[in-house]
Amino acid sequence: MPAMKGLLAPQNTFLDTIATRFDGTHSNFILANAQVSQGFPIVYCSDGFCELTGFSRGEVMQKSCACKFLYGPESSPAVILRIDQALEERSEFKDQIMFSKKTGEENPLYTVV
């Protein structure tokens, strides 16, 4: 049986479909478990996300999908607050935020929650 690399969730057809369809298509994304409200842990991250941020899959998995590990000195406190609110309210949110790569290099990203 083929294993889905980087997938840390019980078998879920939706997650499998998203991961299979979009990974390797120059898509940089994470998938989180919305049923675990404390932190919404990351259960899948694409190869592109790892390349973009400089973090390995093992370093990303089970961290909060708010990606606090990517916040840097240039990350907007107002946008960070809105990300947290959107997760808490389970509502859609789109904005651009300055994230830091593992190397500390700043990288502006458009974020959809």
N, C-alpha and C positions, 0 to 999 in steps of 0.2 A: 504494500500500500504506500503510495507516495506521501512524503511528509511535507507539510507547508513550512518552509523555513521562517523562523521568527514569529510564528503564531502561537500566542500563549492564551488560548481560550478553549473552552470545550468546543467540540465540532459545531460549527455554526455556518449554515449554508450562505447566509448574507455576507459574513466576513470572508469566507472562502471565495465567493464571487467577486467581491471588491478587490481583494488582494490579488487574485489571479488575473482579473481583467486589467488592472491599472499598473501593477508593478512591472517595471521594465519598459514603461512607455514614457520615460522622462517625467514621471509624476513623483512628486516629493510629498509624501503624506504619512500620517499615523492614523491608526484606528484605536479607539479606547472602549473600555467596558463602561457603559452608562448605567449599568445596574449596580455598580460599586460606587456610591456617591462620594465617598471619601477619596478625593484625588482623581477619580476617573482614570484608573491605570491604563497605560498603553498596552495593548495586546498584539499589535502588529505595527511594524514600521517598514516602509519601502526601502529598497536599496538606495534610491535617489535621496531620500531623507538622510540616510547615513552619510552619503557622499557630500551632501549640501552642508551638513552640520559638523562633520568630522568625528561624530560619535559612532561607536560600533553599535550594532543591534543589541548586544548584551548590556551596554551602558544605558540604553534608552528604554528597554522593556521594563514594564511595571512602574515607571515614573509617571507622574501626573501628566495628563494630556494638555494641561495648561502650559507645559514646557518651561517651567520656572528655571530649569537648568540651562536654558538658553538666554535668560534675561541678562542684560549687561547694563553698564552705566548710561547708555543712550536709550534704553527701553523706556517708553513713556509710562509713567505711573497711572495716567488716566486710562490708557489702553489696557494696561494690566488689570486694573479694576474692572473694566468692562468685560474682559475675558472671563474673569472670575464670576462676575454677575451672570453672564450668559450661560456658563456651565451650571451654576447654582439653579438658575431658572429653567435650564434645558431649552434655551432659545437660541435662534440663529444669530450670529454676529460676524461681521466682516470688517476688517480694518488692516492697516499696515502697521507693523511694529518692527523695531530694530532688535534683532536677535544677535547674540554673540556665538560664533562658532567655538568649537572646543579649543582652538588656538587663541581665542580672545578677539579675533577679527570680527568687526561689526558687519552685519549683513541685513539689509532691509528685506522683510518678507511680507507678502500679503497673506493674511491669516483668515481662515474661515472656521468658525466654531459651530 
